[in-house]
Amino acid sequence: MKGDLHLACLVGLAAKALGASSFAGSELYYAAGLNTTQQEYLFSNLQDSGIKVLRVWLEADSTLKGSEPGVWNDEVLNRLDDVMVTAQRYGIKLWISIHSYNTLLGNGDFYGAWYGTSDFYTNNDAISYFKNRIAHVLSHANPNNGKTWAESPEYIFGFEAQNEADQPNTHPDTTVTWQCTMAQALKTALRDSPSILVGTGGGGWVDSSLPTGLFSCAALDVLAIHAYGAADLTTTKLGPRVTQAQAAGKKLILQEWGGADGGVLDAAARDANPRSWADAANQEGIPWMYWQDYEIGVGGVDWETFQEVAKGTGGYAAAFDFLPWLDGLE
Ligand SMILES: *[C@@H]1O[C@H](CO)[C@@H](O)[C@H](O)[C@H]1NC(C)=O
C-alpha cells in the first residue's frame, strides 16, 4: 500500500483516493495569547507547510486557572473561540489539551496546590472537580458559530484530558484508570458523538505514553505518543506499537516530538534529526505533530526543514484512518 501511494504521488494522482494519507500537525500551547496579526501569521505559515492540526493547551500564561473549584476564568476559552475561526480559514483544526501535568507540578492551580501529582489521580473530589472542568469546557458556547465546543467538529479535531498525565512513568496503573475515566467524561460531554476524537496527552517518552491498559479503554480513540530522543524515534521502536494499536482498534499520533534537542545541537544535526525522525514516523504511518520549540518557530533557522518534512508527510500512507476527522479541510 505504501508503495502504491508513493507511485500515486509520483504520477500526480490524489493520494486520498487510494486510502488515508498521513498528515502533520504542530503545537503552540499558548496560541490563546496571540493577537489577530500573530494568528494570521501563524496559521498562514502552517497552512503553507501542509499542517492540518494545531495542538493548544487551555493553560499557559493566562489560563483557565481557577483558584478553587467551580470558579472559572473563561478568558482562554473566549480567546480560543476566535483562534478557531482563524484556524478554520487556513484549513486547520485544533486539538485541545484540557490540563497539564506541568501545572500540577508547579502548583499552578488548585488541582496542583491541593492534590499534587499523585492525589490528583486518585482523590474522589479531585476526580469529580476535573470532570466538572471537562463538562465546563465542552459546554462552552462559541459566539462565532452559536454552538458549544462539543458541537464544533468544524473547528475541533480532538480533546485530551491532560498533557503527559504520567510524564515520569511513576504510576502507570493509576493514571491509566484516571485517563479512562476522563476519556469517558469527554465522551459523555460529546454526547457520544464520534465527530470529535478523544485521546490521551502522551507521556514523557514512548513507553510512558503507551501503558498497556490504555489499549483496552473503550472511550479512547487516539493514544498519543511523546518522544524526544534518537532511541524512541525509530521504526524499530514505533513499528510494534502500530501493530499493537491496530489490533486494539486504537489510533496512534506522535503528538509531541522535537528535533532541536533544547537548541543545543549544531545546525547540521538540527537539520538532520527532524528529517530522519519524521521519516521513522512516516514509514510507520503514524501522523505527527511537531513541538514548536527553539529554532522551529515560523521563520526560524530550521523552519525550512520543518516545512519540507511536513509537506512530505502527506505522501505516506497512514496506518490509521483519520480522514473522517480531517474531512473538509482540503
Ligand atoms: C500583535 O502583537 C505583536 C507582538 O507583540 C505586536 O508587534 C503587534 O503590534 C500586535 N498587533 C496588534 C494588531 O495588536
The ligand as a MOL file (V3000), in Angstrom:
LIG
                    3D

  0  0  0     0  0            999 V3000
M  V30 BEGIN CTAB
M  V30 COUNTS 14 14 0 0 0
M  V30 BEGIN ATOM
M  V30 1 C 0.3880 41.9050 17.9750 0
M  V30 2 O 1.4970 41.6160 18.7940 0
M  V30 3 C 2.7430 41.9930 18.2210 0
M  V30 4 C 3.8560 41.4580 19.1150 0
M  V30 5 O 3.6890 41.8900 20.4320 0
M  V30 6 C 2.7740 43.4960 18.0430 0
M  V30 7 O 4.0050 43.8840 17.4520 0
M  V30 8 C 1.6170 43.9140 17.1460 0
M  V30 9 O 1.5540 45.3110 17.0500 0
M  V30 10 C 0.2940 43.3920 17.6970 0
M  V30 11 N -0.7500 43.6330 16.7110 0
M  V30 12 C -1.9670 44.0170 17.0480 0
M  V30 13 C -2.9400 44.2020 15.9240 0
M  V30 14 O -2.2890 44.2320 18.2110 0
M  V30 END ATOM
M  V30 BEGIN BOND
M  V30 1 1 1 2
M  V30 2 1 1 10
M  V30 3 1 2 3
M  V30 4 1 3 4
M  V30 5 1 3 6
M  V30 6 1 4 5
M  V30 7 1 6 7
M  V30 8 1 6 8
M  V30 9 1 8 9
M  V30 10 1 8 10
M  V30 11 1 10 11
M  V30 12 1 11 12
M  V30 13 1 12 13
M  V30 14 2 12 14
M  V30 END BOND
M  V30 END CTAB
M  END
